[in-house]
Each structure stands twice: as C-alpha cells, then as structure tokens.
Amino acid sequence: TQVLCVAGARPNFMKIAPVMAALAETGIAAQLLHTGQHYDAAMSDSFFADLGIPRPDHHLEVGSGSHAVQTAEVMKRFEPVLESVQPQAVLVVGDVNSTLACALVAAKHGVRVIHVEAGLRSYDRGMPEEINRVLTDQISDLLFITEKSALANLVREGIDPARVEFVGNVMIDTLHRNLERAVPASLTLGTLLPHYAVLTLHRPSNVDDPATLAGLLDVIGEINRSLPVVLPLHPRTRGNIEKFGFTARLDGLHILPPLGYLEMLGLMRDAKLVLTDSGGIQEETTALGVPCLTLRENTERPITIAEGTNVLVGPDPAAIRAAFNDVMSNGGKAGRIPEYWDGRAAMRIAHTLQGWLPQRKGTRAA
Ligand code: UD1
C-alpha cells in the first residue's frame, strides 16, 4: 500500500470519495481506514452507499467521547494498523478529531502525512477544528489547499511554501459528480414547498450554551412565519434541545433526521436560502449559487465571502433578522465560482502524488 487514507466523520466522507477514486484511476495503491468517529447509519453508512466509497479496509470503531478520549482512542487503535500496513504516506482530510489523531500517529512513526484541505484558518482557537487544523498542518509533509488565502496562513506559521499546492476543492468534485442524482426537495420533504430555507446547526458555540441556542431558535421561529424553515437535526443539537427543554421551540419548523448526501444536496439546490454554522455548507452553497447566511462570528473559508454567495452574520438574532430581510427583498448575494472548484481537484492531487510518492520510498529519514 502506498497511501493509507483516513476518514472519520460526516464532513470527511464527501472529501475522501473523489480522492479514493482518483488514486484508483491513476494506479496508486490505496487503502481506506474509517475511525468510527461518526457511526450512526445516517451520519456514516449512507454516505458510503450514496457516494460509492469503497468499504473501509480498516475500521477502528472509536465512537463518541470527550475530545481527549476520542482523540486518544483513535491514536491507540490507529498505531497497530499503521504498523501492519506500512504505507508510504497517510492521507488525512479536513479538520475533525480523527484528522489530527491519525496525522500525529503517522508523523511520530516517521510516515509522511498528506493533508487535503490544509491552511484554512478561522483564527478562533475556541473552535476545536481550529486546533486540529493548525496542528495537522504543522506535521504534514504535503499540504493541498482549496483557496489561495490558505497559503498565506501556512507561510505565517512557518510552513515551507514548497510543500503547499493549490489544487481546488475535492468536496466540490463530489458535488459536481452527484448534482444530477440529487434527490428533489419535494421527495425529501414529502410535500412541495415552492420556497423554503434550509438550516443546519451543530457548532458547540451555537448549540452548547442554552441562551445562545434559545436566541437562535427564536429568531428561526420568526423567519419560519414568512419562509418555511427546514432543519435536518444533528444528533448533538437534538440532544441539547431535549436536555435544555427547548422542544416546543421547534414547533412549526420542518424537522428532519440527518439527511443523506443526495437528499441534502437536492434540498440545498432547490432552497431560496441556507442558514448554517457548518464549514462545508458555506462552500457547497457558493458552488450551487444559493445565498448562505453563516451563523458564526468568523469563517475559515473567506473565499466564500470574497467571491461566493456567503454572508457572515454571527449568532446575534437582530443581525440574522436583518440579513434575512435583505435576502427576501434583494434575493441575496450573488457570487461566482472560485478558481479550481471545477470537479478536478482530486485528479490534481493524484497527479502530484504520482511524482511525489516514488521519491519517498519507505519512511522519512531520521
Ligand atoms: C464533528 C466535527 C465537526 C464536524 C461535525 C459534523 C470534531 C472536533 N468535530 O463534530 O468538525 O463539523 O463532526 O457532524 O471532530 N453522535 C451521534 N451519532 C454519531 C456521531 C455523533 O449520535 O454518529 C452524537 C454523540 O452524542 C456525540 C455528539 O453527536 O457525542 C458529537 O459527536 P462528535 O463526533 O464528538 O462531534 P460533532 O459535533 O459531530
């Protein structure tokens, strides 16, 4: 095996799918490892089925836990697999706990680390993903970036630009490949809503604090009176809503379970507006040309603001109300497609690896 690819949580699966396909197409021997960070059928299995991701060669079944427990479990269980597979390189994607855990084990073993979606920075160390991004990039040997701003971030952190390559966005490869197969919103909703908004909410900063979550759900309730709001509920958010006794605040919203990739894609494509605190959805709405209001103070994906349809609104109800009214009266922000978000990012990665891997036989020199 030349490359051991790692995926662990929902936002990893749409990124690893085109990478695995491109490695196969270019004849690079790859294996896939699933850490099991996400394990519900709706958060994991359905993505493998929808996206045709090969069955993982290794499954660590780590499940949920505190950040320390989850990260440590991945590390402990990954080490023996790495030792037995002895790949030339480990490839990790995104910024979840599984990304950092596997990168760290590989680096300590002297196995080269390839990071796909490197260099994104929110400059908010309160986000667990920001810690994962910064640390993963520091120990990566080859860093593939989705937008050029990431290069400046990496250089500021002392990373040699020779190790960084701008290839575009593999998640948008997946979007291109599947847009025609997307499930029409009317099927997912079981009814025809000519106009609706889609909301996703799961960031700890939005859903772990009762006052913030209440404020968000209340303004969403207001919006729902003029534009129906569809909310596929993440398990963390559902859990907190129950724990805080906020279930009544969901009355009138179109609540759905976590959706499969093709259902979510169709739902976003046909929406008038998307409100989200996700990272990936900021990019997918830009690729689809659908207005996006991001319910966060910052974004690690600034090109979606500079060129795309994204507006940074934050969690403040008054700001959300104002931005919503602007979309309703002006149709929302127009955008263009960022450079290299063209469906060929994974092939650029594979072509680079064809030249890079042979020069790196075995493990890194001590
Ligand atoms: C993780 C990622 C986040 C990503 C998100 C997408 C980290 C630090 N965060 O956050 O970047 O945007 O995935 O979903 O890695 N749970 C289930 N079933 C599952 C998985 C989780 O019920 O299959 C519940 C558990 O109660 C768990 C909670 O969701 O404790 C949180 O899961 P976890 O993997 O810790 O983080 P996410 O919030 O999903």
Boltz pocket constraint, residues with backbone or C-beta under 6 A from the ligand:
constraints:
  - pocket:
      binder: B
      contacts: [[A, 9], [A, 10], [A, 11], [A, 37], [A, 38], [A, 39], [A, 40], [A, 43], [A, 44], [A, 64], [A, 65], [A, 95], [A, 96], [A, 97], [A, 98], [A, 128], [A, 129], [A, 202], [A, 234], [A, 235], [A, 236], [A, 239], [A, 278], [A, 279]]
      max_distance: 6.0
